């Protein structure tokens, strides 16, 4: 089963957006909130960790789909 070029482009665009979001989540420094009263937090550190895990899972799925797409093109399907 082959993927049209538009689908590959869409996957690449999604990958770029997910990587940008992941960089943002990684740079948020939730460890700096330790010791501050929760009322002063701009965000919940656990939410940041959950978001990062979700983004890493999504990025892995995108990379797997891109790999399958490359395999389809090289096998002549």
Buried (B, 14 or more C-beta within 10 A) or exposed (E): EEBEEEEBEEBEEBBEEBEEBBEEBEEBEBEEBEEEEEEEEEEEBEEBEEBBEBBEEBBEEBEEBBEEBEEEEEEEE
